[in-house]
C-alpha cells in the first residue's frame, strides 16, 4: 500500500543553510539534539532562532518503537562531561526556557536519572534564570529513579503517552499504565510540579479513544498537553493512517481546555518541545 499523500498544510520547508550556527555550537560541545535525531520538521524554524531540545544520555535508544527515527544500535557509555556541556550551550544561547530529553536507556541501572539531575544542577549554576523542562522516559517504572529526577526540581516534567492504549504495539517496551503511573507518582512526590504529556495523531486512533486518554491524564494531575501530527520518518516506519486537518486540531485544543487542561499546543507541526516556553512563561 502506497503512503497517503501529504496535504498542502504539511509542506514545511527545511533550510540546512540556516542551521550552520547552531550546528557549529553543537559540534564544538559534542552535544546531540532531538531536533536532528528525530528529523523534526521544525528544525529550521528553531535552529534559526537559536533554540534546540537537547538529547542527553547519548543518541542511541534501547527500544525499537516503530514510529521513531532515533538511532537503535549498541548504546555507548555516558559522557560525564555532557551535563556541563549542555549548561554551557544554554548559557551561550541565552535560553529563557530549555527542554532536555533523552533516548530510553534500559541498559543503565537508574535509566539515566542521575544524569538528568546533574544536568539540571549544571544549568541552574550556569544560567539561574532559565526555566528547565525535562521530557523523560519511563525508567521501567523505577520510582527511585523518578524520585531522583523530581528532587532536582525541574520547572516542568514531561512524559509522553504518544498514542491511545489500543495502539501501544508501536511503542516497543512501553506500557500505558506505567506511563500514567509515572505522571501520577511525579505529582505525588511533588504536588507543586507541573506535568506535561503529548500525543501523536494520525496513527489510527478514534476520537473517543483520544478523549479517554485526555481524561486519564487529567485524573493523574497532568495539565499541560501537546497534540501534533504523526509523520513517518521513512517507508520503513509505521505508516501514517490519516492526516488530521488543522481545524480538528483546534477543536481538540478547545475540548482539552474545556475539560481542565491549563495549556494546550495543538496543530499539525506541534511537537513536545515546540513553543515550549508558552507552557510556563517567565513573569
N, C-alpha and C positions, 0 to 999 in steps of 0.2 A: 504494500500500500504506500502510495506516494505521500510525502508530508503535505499538510494543509498549507496553502499559500499564505504568506504573511499579509495582513491587511495594511492599508496605507498609514494607519496610525502607529505602525510599528516599523518605521523606516529610519530610525535614528542613525545618524552618521558618526563613525569613529574616525578621528583625525590623528593618526600617530604623531604627526609633527608637533601637535600641541602637548605631547606627553614628555618632551625632552627634559625639561627642568626637573619634573618630579622623578622621572626615571633615573636621572643622574644622581639625585639625592639618595634614592633607594639603593642604587648600586654602591654608592660610597659607604653607606651604613650597613650594607648587606642585609637589607630588610625585604620581606615579602608583603604583598597586599592581596586581599581577596579580589580587589578590582582586576588585577592581572590574572590570578589563578582561576577565577570563576568566569573569566571572559565577560565581565559586566558591560552591558551596553551603555552604561552611564560614565564609562571611564574617561572619555574626553571631556565631558562636562565637569567632572570632579577634579581630574588632574589639572585642567587649565585654571581651576580656582585654588590650586594647591591644597586639595583635600584628598584624603585617602583613608581606607579602612585597613588597618594593619593586621597582618596574619602572623601570629606568633606560633611557637612550637614547631617551626618548620613549615614546609609546604606539602607534606605527604600525609594522606589520610589512611587510617587503618580500616575504614569501612568502604563498601562498594555500592553506594547509593546510585541508582540508575539515572538520576536526573542531574548529577553534579559533575563538573569537569575538573575539580581539584585532583591533583596527581595522586595516584594509588600505586605506590611502589613499596620498597622496604624503608621504613622511617629511619632517619638519622638521629643521633644523639642530640639533645637540646643544646643550644648555644648559650652559655652562661652570660654572654655579653649582650644578648638580644634585648632584655628589658631596658638597659641603659641606652641602647641604640634607638629603640622606639621613643624613649623620652627625649632624646636629643633631636629626633625628627620632629616631634610635637613642638619642642621649643623653637626650632628654626622656622617652622611653618607658622608659628603663632596661632595655633588652633585654639578656638574657644570651646570646641567640643570634639572629642575623638572617640572613634569606635575601635575596639580591639576584639578580634575574634581569632579562631584557630581551626585547623582540621581536628577531627576526633583522633585522640591518641590513646587507644585502648591498651597500647603496649607499655604505658607508663603507669606506675602504681597508683598515683593520685590523679591520673588523667591530665596532668599539666596544671593543676590548681595552684601549686606553689609559684609557678612561673607567671600565672595571671596576677597573683597577689604582688609579686615582686615588680611586675610591670606597672601596676597601679602606684606602688610606692615610689618608683623611679620617676614617673610622670608627675606625681604630687611634688616631688623635690625640685624638678626642673621647670615645671610650669604650673604653679599652685592654683591659678585661676581656671585652668582647663577643666571642663566637665568630662568625666570619663564614663563611657558606656561599654560594658562587656557583653559580648554575644558568645555564650559558652555552649560547649557540647553537653551531653547528659551525664558525663562522668560515670557511666554504667550504674547510675543510681546511688553512687557512693556519697552519703550525706556528710561524711567528714571532709571530703574534697570540696563539696559545695560550701560548707561552713568556712573553710579557708578563704574562698573567694568572697563570700558575703562579708567576712570580717575585714577585708581590705577596703570596704566602704566605697564601692563604685556609686556613681550617681544614678545609673540605670543598669539593671541586669536583664539581659535578653536571652531567650532560648526559643528557637523557632519550632513550632509544631509542623510546619511545612505543608501538610495536607490533612485530609479527613481520615479517620481511622480505617475505613474500608480500603484505602489506597496505600496503607503503610508498607506494602510489599516493595515499594520503590525506595524505602528508607532502610537499607540493609543494616541490621543490628539494632535498630531503634525500636522503641515501644511507646505507644501513645500514652498509656497511663504513667509510665516512668517519666515522660517529658512533662506531663501535667503535675506530677508529684514534685518535680524539681522546682517548678514555679511556686507551688504551694509551700514547699519547705523553705524556699528563699524568703518568702514573706513571714513565715513562722520564725525564722532566725532573726529577721529584722523587719518588723511590721511597717517601718517607715520607707523601706526600699521600694523604688518604682520598678515594676517588672513589665516586660515587653515581649511580644511574640509576633511571628509573621507567618503568612501562608502564601503559597503559590497557587494561582488559579489557572484553570485550563488543563488540568490533569485528568479530568473525567468526573470531578466531584459534582454532586447535585446540590442545588441551592439550600435545601433543608438540611443537608449534611453540614454545609458551611455554617449555617445559623446555629446548629447544635454545637459545633466547635467553639463558636463565639461565646455561647452560654457557658461552656465548660471553662473557658479562660476567665470569664468574669467570676465564676464560682471559686477559682483559686486566687483571686485578688489581682489578676493581670488587667491593667487599664490602658496599656499602650499597644497599638496594633498596626502592622503593615500588611497590605494586600497588594500583590503585583502579579503580572502575567508570567507564567512559566514559559521560558524559551529553551528549547532543546539545544545543548551545546554542539551536537553533531547528530548525524544519522544513526550513530551507534548508541545514543542515549534514548531514554523513554520519550516517545513521540508526543507532541502537543495534540491534545484531543479537541481543543477549542480555543479560539482567540476571543477573549471576553471584551465586549465593547466598552469604551471609556464611560459611557452613560451608566452602564451597570456597575462599574467600579464606584461611581459617585453614589449610586443607590445603596450599595453595600456600606459605604462610609456613613451615609446618613443613618442607616439601620444600626450600625455599630455604636454610633454616638447616642442614638436614642435609647439603646438598652443599657448604657452605662460606661462605655469606654471614654476616657478623657481626651485622648488624641489619636487620630487615625490618619495615616497616609495611605491612600488607595487610588491607584492609577496603573495603567499597563506597565510603565517603566519603574514603578516603585520597587525598591529592594530594602532589606532590613536596615541598612545604614544610609539610605538615600534621604537627604534632608533631615538627618538625624537630630541636628541641632534644634529643629522645630518642636521636638517632643518635650524638651525641657529647657526653654530659652533662658539665657542669663538675665538676671534682673537689670 
